[in-house]
């Protein structure tokens, strides 16, 4: 993991934002208006990861556990290892 995990958390949050509420995608037939078209379980995981990445992006100190969780999240979404 690079020296600045907050930077990588911010990149993840920016990526995951596309799967969170997006009012321009709302439709009458959608059961989850405003969300990208992903399965419910994926949507829930992406929303949780988005919230965590936003939090980490504002954090100034990181424990080894958080750095490991961030690395796991990076791999989950296809971000290359450094």
Rosetta constraint file for C-alpha pairs under 8 A:
AtomPair CA 1 CA 5 HARMONIC 7.06 0.50
AtomPair CA 1 CA 67 HARMONIC 7.45 0.50
AtomPair CA 1 CA 71 HARMONIC 6.97 0.50
AtomPair CA 1 CA 81 HARMONIC 7.49 0.50
AtomPair CA 1 CA 82 HARMONIC 6.06 0.50
AtomPair CA 2 CA 82 HARMONIC 6.83 0.50
AtomPair CA 4 CA 8 HARMONIC 7.06 0.50
AtomPair CA 5 CA 9 HARMONIC 6.14 0.50
AtomPair CA 5 CA 57 HARMONIC 7.81 0.50
AtomPair CA 5 CA 62 HARMONIC 7.71 0.50
AtomPair CA 5 CA 67 HARMONIC 7.02 0.50
AtomPair CA 5 CA 70 HARMONIC 7.77 0.50
AtomPair CA 6 CA 10 HARMONIC 6.15 0.50
AtomPair CA 6 CA 56 HARMONIC 5.92 0.50
AtomPair CA 6 CA 57 HARMONIC 4.38 0.50
AtomPair CA 6 CA 58 HARMONIC 6.73 0.50
AtomPair CA 6 CA 59 HARMONIC 6.54 0.50
AtomPair CA 6 CA 60 HARMONIC 7.27 0.50
AtomPair CA 7 CA 11 HARMONIC 6.37 0.50
AtomPair CA 7 CA 57 HARMONIC 6.46 0.50
AtomPair CA 8 CA 12 HARMONIC 6.22 0.50
AtomPair CA 8 CA 57 HARMONIC 7.61 0.50
AtomPair CA 9 CA 13 HARMONIC 6.12 0.50
AtomPair CA 9 CA 53 HARMONIC 4.87 0.50
AtomPair CA 9 CA 54 HARMONIC 6.85 0.50
AtomPair CA 9 CA 56 HARMONIC 5.79 0.50
AtomPair CA 9 CA 57 HARMONIC 4.91 0.50
AtomPair CA 9 CA 70 HARMONIC 7.09 0.50
AtomPair CA 10 CA 14 HARMONIC 6.16 0.50
AtomPair CA 10 CA 53 HARMONIC 6.46 0.50
AtomPair CA 10 CA 54 HARMONIC 6.48 0.50
AtomPair CA 10 CA 56 HARMONIC 7.64 0.50
AtomPair CA 10 CA 57 HARMONIC 4.84 0.50
AtomPair CA 11 CA 15 HARMONIC 6.26 0.50
AtomPair CA 12 CA 16 HARMONIC 6.02 0.50
AtomPair CA 12 CA 50 HARMONIC 7.37 0.50
AtomPair CA 12 CA 53 HARMONIC 6.25 0.50
AtomPair CA 12 CA 74 HARMONIC 7.21 0.50
AtomPair CA 13 CA 17 HARMONIC 5.94 0.50
AtomPair CA 13 CA 49 HARMONIC 7.93 0.50
AtomPair CA 13 CA 50 HARMONIC 5.22 0.50
AtomPair CA 13 CA 51 HARMONIC 7.64 0.50
AtomPair CA 13 CA 53 HARMONIC 5.12 0.50
AtomPair CA 13 CA 54 HARMONIC 5.58 0.50
AtomPair CA 13 CA 57 HARMONIC 7.88 0.50
AtomPair CA 14 CA 18 HARMONIC 7.52 0.50
AtomPair CA 16 CA 20 HARMONIC 6.88 0.50
AtomPair CA 16 CA 46 HARMONIC 6.48 0.50
AtomPair CA 16 CA 47 HARMONIC 7.55 0.50
AtomPair CA 16 CA 49 HARMONIC 7.61 0.50
AtomPair CA 16 CA 50 HARMONIC 5.45 0.50
AtomPair CA 17 CA 21 HARMONIC 7.74 0.50
AtomPair CA 17 CA 50 HARMONIC 6.64 0.50
AtomPair CA 18 CA 22 HARMONIC 7.18 0.50
AtomPair CA 18 CA 36 HARMONIC 7.10 0.50
AtomPair CA 19 CA 35 HARMONIC 6.06 0.50
AtomPair CA 19 CA 36 HARMONIC 5.13 0.50
AtomPair CA 19 CA 43 HARMONIC 7.01 0.50
AtomPair CA 19 CA 46 HARMONIC 6.82 0.50
AtomPair CA 19 CA 47 HARMONIC 7.28 0.50
AtomPair CA 20 CA 34 HARMONIC 7.77 0.50
AtomPair CA 20 CA 35 HARMONIC 5.81 0.50
AtomPair CA 20 CA 36 HARMONIC 7.16 0.50
AtomPair CA 20 CA 43 HARMONIC 7.79 0.50
AtomPair CA 20 CA 46 HARMONIC 7.62 0.50
AtomPair CA 20 CA 47 HARMONIC 6.04 0.50
AtomPair CA 20 CA 50 HARMONIC 7.79 0.50
AtomPair CA 21 CA 34 HARMONIC 5.03 0.50
AtomPair CA 21 CA 35 HARMONIC 5.15 0.50
AtomPair CA 21 CA 36 HARMONIC 7.87 0.50
AtomPair CA 22 CA 26 HARMONIC 7.41 0.50
AtomPair CA 22 CA 34 HARMONIC 4.59 0.50
AtomPair CA 22 CA 35 HARMONIC 5.88 0.50
AtomPair CA 22 CA 36 HARMONIC 7.53 0.50
AtomPair CA 23 CA 33 HARMONIC 7.55 0.50
AtomPair CA 23 CA 34 HARMONIC 4.71 0.50
AtomPair CA 23 CA 35 HARMONIC 7.92 0.50
AtomPair CA 24 CA 34 HARMONIC 6.67 0.50
AtomPair CA 25 CA 33 HARMONIC 6.94 0.50
AtomPair CA 25 CA 34 HARMONIC 4.92 0.50
AtomPair CA 25 CA 35 HARMONIC 6.77 0.50
AtomPair CA 25 CA 36 HARMONIC 7.26 0.50
AtomPair CA 26 CA 30 HARMONIC 7.15 0.50
AtomPair CA 26 CA 32 HARMONIC 7.99 0.50
AtomPair CA 26 CA 33 HARMONIC 4.34 0.50
AtomPair CA 26 CA 34 HARMONIC 4.28 0.50
AtomPair CA 26 CA 35 HARMONIC 7.34 0.50
AtomPair CA 27 CA 33 HARMONIC 5.89 0.50
AtomPair CA 27 CA 34 HARMONIC 7.58 0.50
AtomPair CA 28 CA 33 HARMONIC 7.52 0.50
AtomPair CA 35 CA 43 HARMONIC 7.95 0.50
AtomPair CA 38 CA 42 HARMONIC 6.19 0.50
AtomPair CA 38 CA 43 HARMONIC 5.94 0.50
AtomPair CA 39 CA 43 HARMONIC 6.07 0.50
AtomPair CA 40 CA 44 HARMONIC 6.15 0.50
AtomPair CA 41 CA 45 HARMONIC 6.26 0.50
AtomPair CA 42 CA 46 HARMONIC 5.99 0.50
AtomPair CA 43 CA 47 HARMONIC 6.01 0.50
AtomPair CA 44 CA 48 HARMONIC 6.19 0.50
AtomPair CA 45 CA 49 HARMONIC 6.07 0.50
AtomPair CA 46 CA 50 HARMONIC 5.89 0.50
AtomPair CA 47 CA 51 HARMONIC 6.27 0.50
AtomPair CA 48 CA 52 HARMONIC 6.29 0.50
AtomPair CA 49 CA 53 HARMONIC 5.98 0.50
AtomPair CA 49 CA 73 HARMONIC 7.51 0.50
AtomPair CA 50 CA 54 HARMONIC 6.14 0.50
AtomPair CA 51 CA 55 HARMONIC 6.33 0.50
AtomPair CA 52 CA 56 HARMONIC 6.16 0.50
AtomPair CA 53 CA 57 HARMONIC 5.98 0.50
AtomPair CA 53 CA 70 HARMONIC 7.94 0.50
AtomPair CA 54 CA 58 HARMONIC 6.81 0.50
AtomPair CA 55 CA 59 HARMONIC 6.60 0.50
AtomPair CA 62 CA 66 HARMONIC 5.98 0.50
AtomPair CA 62 CA 67 HARMONIC 6.39 0.50
AtomPair CA 63 CA 67 HARMONIC 6.33 0.50
AtomPair CA 64 CA 68 HARMONIC 6.18 0.50
AtomPair CA 65 CA 69 HARMONIC 6.19 0.50
AtomPair CA 66 CA 70 HARMONIC 6.03 0.50
AtomPair CA 67 CA 71 HARMONIC 6.18 0.50
AtomPair CA 68 CA 72 HARMONIC 6.19 0.50
AtomPair CA 69 CA 73 HARMONIC 6.16 0.50
AtomPair CA 70 CA 74 HARMONIC 6.13 0.50
AtomPair CA 71 CA 75 HARMONIC 6.34 0.50
AtomPair CA 71 CA 81 HARMONIC 7.92 0.50
AtomPair CA 72 CA 76 HARMONIC 6.19 0.50
AtomPair CA 73 CA 77 HARMONIC 6.50 0.50
AtomPair CA 74 CA 78 HARMONIC 6.30 0.50
AtomPair CA 74 CA 79 HARMONIC 5.02 0.50
AtomPair CA 74 CA 80 HARMONIC 7.35 0.50
AtomPair CA 74 CA 81 HARMONIC 7.79 0.50
AtomPair CA 75 CA 79 HARMONIC 5.60 0.50
AtomPair CA 75 CA 80 HARMONIC 6.96 0.50
AtomPair CA 75 CA 81 HARMONIC 7.35 0.50
